[in-house]
Amino acid sequence: MKTICLNDRTRTLHHTLLGSVAVGVLALLTACAQPVVEGPADASGLVTIKHTGLDSTKVDPNINLSTYSSLLVEGLGFSDVKLIDPNSSHSARYKDFVLSDADKQRLNQLFMEQVSKQLTKGGVFGIASQAGPGTLRVTTELVELDPNAPRESDERFTSSARNDTYTRGAGSLTLESKVYESANGKLVAIIRDEYTDTETWGSNNSVTNTAAIRRAFTRWGSTLERLKAVTPEALAPKAE
């Protein structure tokens, strides 16, 4: 059996000999920084949880997500995405940074591929194709996209050779997932986090940017796996 730490940003998984998922999660959480419930529940019945390693975590304090076996992951949404234009000097060399329909289709393809690969590899949740008992439905929005350099495709003067561009990583992006009980549509969790690419200096181009986006979406798959650790017992205050 695999257990997982709620506040482990790197998703360290290891095998244990414990006989139940709930007991295994609790045992591992004991060795991690204790998640803390902050304040009362909001209008949706969710409470804010601190010390999860994410920018924002809200869950139903009475839900036991360890009892769910699969995720129904829907495609990436772009309804209110904030785009940070890397052409901050407004150079005439580059077009304004926008996401075309083709860009969104490609990002969604990468998202579904990488999340599915991670869930399959991790084995914490199965991948469901339809709603039903034991399945959580996950919707995800791209909240912000902040690249460190303009794209080659945004150059206006395509006849001129592009100089090599070097940046400290590709940039950052922020994702937010809402998690529902698929059988009845009840909202049980909202998680949000920013992924910042490596701080190492290197070439910035379409190939390296795609690789960075793949890494970000893979990590989001790992983040979704951590939902398995959300139980009322794990969130209960521990005696001193």
C-alpha positions as CSV (number, residue, x, y, z in Angstrom):
1,M,0.0,0.0,0.0
2,K,1.1,3.6,-0.6
3,T,0.8,6.5,1.8
4,I,1.3,10.2,1.1
5,C,2.0,13.3,3.1
6,L,-0.4,16.1,2.8
7,N,2.2,18.8,3.0
8,D,5.0,17.2,0.9
9,R,5.6,19.4,-2.1
10,T,7.7,16.7,-3.8
11,R,5.2,13.9,-3.4
12,T,7.4,11.4,-1.6
13,L,5.6,8.0,-1.8
14,H,6.8,4.9,0.0
15,H,5.5,1.4,0.7
16,T,4.3,0.5,4.2
17,L,3.0,-2.7,5.7
18,L,-0.1,-1.1,7.3
19,G,-3.4,-2.7,6.5
20,S,-5.6,0.3,5.9
21,V,-5.3,3.5,3.9
22,A,-6.7,5.7,6.7
23,V,-4.3,4.4,9.3
24,G,-1.4,4.7,6.9
25,V,-2.2,8.3,6.1
26,L,-2.5,9.2,9.7
27,A,0.8,7.5,10.6
28,L,2.7,9.4,7.9
29,L,1.0,12.7,8.8
30,T,2.3,12.3,12.3
31,A,5.8,12.7,10.9
32,C,4.9,15.8,8.8
33,A,4.1,19.3,9.9
34,Q,0.6,19.3,11.2
35,P,-2.0,20.8,8.9
36,V,-4.0,23.4,10.8
37,V,-7.7,24.4,10.3
38,E,-7.9,28.2,10.2
39,G,-11.2,30.0,10.9
40,P,-14.8,28.8,10.4
41,A,-16.2,27.2,7.3
42,D,-17.2,29.5,4.4
43,A,-20.5,29.6,2.6
44,S,-19.6,26.4,0.7
45,G,-18.9,24.5,4.0
46,L,-15.1,24.5,3.3
47,V,-12.4,25.4,5.8
48,T,-9.0,26.8,5.1
49,I,-6.1,24.5,5.9
50,K,-2.6,25.9,6.6
51,H,0.7,24.1,6.3
52,T,-0.2,22.0,3.3
53,G,2.7,23.3,1.1
54,L,0.2,24.9,-1.4
55,D,-0.8,28.5,-1.8
56,S,-4.4,27.8,-0.8
57,T,-6.2,24.7,0.4
58,K,-9.9,24.5,1.4
59,V,-11.7,21.3,2.2
60,D,-14.8,20.0,3.7
61,P,-13.7,19.2,7.3
62,N,-16.1,16.2,7.5
63,I,-15.0,14.5,4.3
64,N,-12.9,11.4,4.1
65,L,-11.2,11.5,0.8
66,S,-9.2,8.4,1.5
67,T,-12.3,6.4,0.8
68,Y,-12.4,7.5,-2.8
69,S,-10.6,5.3,-5.4
70,S,-10.6,7.3,-8.6
71,L,-10.6,10.7,-10.2
72,L,-12.6,12.0,-13.1
73,V,-10.3,14.7,-14.4
74,E,-11.8,17.3,-16.7
75,G,-9.9,19.4,-19.2
76,L,-8.1,22.6,-18.4
77,G,-10.2,25.8,-18.3
78,F,-9.2,29.3,-19.3
79,S,-12.3,31.3,-18.3
80,D,-10.4,34.0,-16.4
81,V,-6.7,33.4,-16.9
82,K,-4.3,36.3,-16.2
83,L,-1.6,36.6,-18.7
84,I,1.6,38.4,-17.8
85,D,3.1,39.9,-20.9
86,P,6.9,39.2,-20.9
87,N,7.4,42.0,-23.4
88,S,7.3,44.5,-20.5
89,S,9.1,47.2,-22.5
90,H,6.5,47.0,-25.2
91,S,9.1,46.4,-27.9
92,A,7.7,46.7,-31.4
93,R,9.5,43.5,-32.2
94,Y,6.9,41.4,-30.4
95,K,3.1,41.0,-30.6
96,D,1.0,41.2,-27.5
97,F,1.0,38.0,-25.5
98,V,-2.4,36.2,-25.9
99,L,-3.6,32.6,-25.9
100,S,-5.1,31.6,-29.2
101,D,-7.6,28.7,-29.5
102,A,-4.8,26.6,-30.8
103,D,-2.6,27.5,-27.7
104,K,-5.4,26.6,-25.4
105,Q,-6.0,23.3,-27.2
106,R,-2.3,22.5,-26.9
107,L,-2.1,23.4,-23.2
108,N,-5.2,21.3,-22.5
109,Q,-3.6,18.4,-24.4
110,L,-0.4,18.6,-22.3
111,F,-2.4,19.0,-19.1
112,M,-4.5,15.8,-19.7
113,E,-1.5,13.8,-20.9
114,Q,0.8,14.7,-17.9
115,V,-1.8,14.5,-15.2
116,S,-3.0,11.1,-16.5
117,K,0.6,9.8,-16.7
118,Q,1.3,10.9,-13.2
119,L,-1.9,9.3,-11.8
120,T,-1.2,6.1,-13.6
121,K,2.4,6.1,-12.4
122,G,1.5,7.0,-8.8
123,G,-1.3,4.5,-8.4
124,V,-2.9,6.5,-5.6
125,F,-6.1,7.1,-7.6
126,G,-7.5,5.3,-10.6
127,I,-8.6,7.3,-13.6
128,A,-12.4,7.3,-14.1
129,S,-14.2,7.9,-17.4
130,Q,-17.6,8.7,-15.8
131,A,-19.1,9.8,-12.5
132,G,-20.1,7.3,-9.9
133,P,-19.7,6.1,-6.3
134,G,-16.1,6.3,-5.1
135,T,-15.1,8.8,-7.8
136,L,-14.1,12.5,-7.3
137,R,-14.7,14.9,-10.2
138,V,-11.9,17.5,-10.7
139,T,-12.1,20.7,-12.6
140,T,-9.0,22.8,-13.1
141,E,-8.5,26.4,-14.2
142,L,-5.3,28.0,-15.4
143,V,-5.3,31.1,-13.2
144,E,-2.1,32.8,-14.3
145,L,0.6,32.4,-16.8
146,D,3.8,34.4,-16.4
147,P,6.5,33.5,-19.0
148,N,10.0,34.8,-18.6
149,A,10.5,35.7,-22.3
150,P,8.4,36.3,-25.4
151,R,7.6,33.3,-27.6
152,E,9.3,32.9,-31.0
153,S,5.9,32.8,-32.6
154,D,5.2,36.3,-31.3
155,E,8.1,37.9,-33.2
156,R,6.8,40.3,-35.8
157,F,9.9,40.3,-37.9
158,T,10.2,36.7,-38.8
159,S,12.7,37.2,-41.5
160,S,15.4,38.2,-39.1
161,A,17.3,35.5,-37.1
162,R,16.3,35.2,-33.5
163,N,19.2,35.6,-31.1
164,D,19.4,32.9,-28.4
165,T,17.4,33.9,-25.4
166,Y,18.5,32.9,-21.9
167,T,16.4,33.2,-18.8
168,R,16.4,31.8,-15.3
169,G,13.8,29.2,-15.9
170,A,10.8,29.4,-18.2
171,G,8.5,31.3,-15.8
172,S,5.6,30.4,-13.7
173,L,1.9,29.3,-13.8
174,T,-0.8,29.0,-11.3
175,L,-3.5,26.3,-11.3
176,E,-6.7,25.9,-9.2
177,S,-8.7,22.7,-9.0
178,K,-12.2,22.3,-7.6
179,V,-13.0,18.8,-6.3
180,Y,-16.5,17.4,-6.2
181,E,-18.2,14.2,-5.2
182,S,-19.1,13.0,-8.6
183,A,-22.2,11.1,-7.6
184,N,-24.0,14.1,-6.1
185,G,-22.0,17.2,-7.2
186,K,-21.0,18.4,-3.8
187,L,-18.0,20.6,-3.6
188,V,-15.5,19.0,-1.2
189,A,-12.1,20.8,-1.8
190,I,-10.5,23.7,-3.6
191,I,-6.7,23.7,-4.1
192,R,-4.5,26.4,-5.7
193,D,-0.8,26.6,-6.2
194,E,1.9,28.4,-8.3
195,Y,4.5,26.4,-10.0
196,T,7.8,28.2,-10.7
197,D,10.2,26.6,-13.1
198,T,13.9,26.0,-12.3
199,E,16.0,28.9,-11.2
200,T,18.9,27.7,-13.4
201,W,19.9,29.9,-16.3
202,G,19.3,28.3,-19.7
203,S,18.0,28.7,-23.2
204,N,14.4,29.9,-23.5
205,N,12.6,28.6,-26.6
206,S,9.5,26.6,-27.6
207,V,11.1,23.3,-26.7
208,T,12.3,24.3,-23.2
209,N,9.0,26.0,-22.5
210,T,7.0,23.0,-23.4
211,A,9.2,20.8,-21.2
212,A,8.6,23.3,-18.3
213,I,4.9,23.2,-18.8
214,R,5.0,19.4,-18.8
215,R,6.8,19.5,-15.5
216,A,4.2,21.8,-14.0
217,F,1.3,19.6,-15.1
218,T,3.1,16.5,-13.8
219,R,3.5,18.1,-10.4
220,W,-0.2,19.0,-10.5
221,G,-1.0,15.3,-10.9
222,S,1.1,14.7,-7.8
223,T,-0.8,17.4,-6.0
224,L,-4.1,15.8,-6.8
225,E,-2.8,12.5,-5.4
226,R,-2.3,14.2,-2.0
227,L,-6.1,14.6,-1.7
228,K,-6.0,11.0,-0.5
229,A,-4.6,12.3,2.8
230,V,-7.6,14.4,3.6
231,T,-9.5,12.8,6.4
232,P,-11.3,14.3,9.5
233,E,-8.8,12.5,11.7
234,A,-5.8,14.0,9.8
235,L,-7.2,17.5,10.3
236,A,-8.2,17.1,13.9
237,P,-6.0,19.0,16.4
238,K,-3.3,16.8,18.0
239,A,-3.0,16.7,21.8
240,E,0.1,18.3,23.2
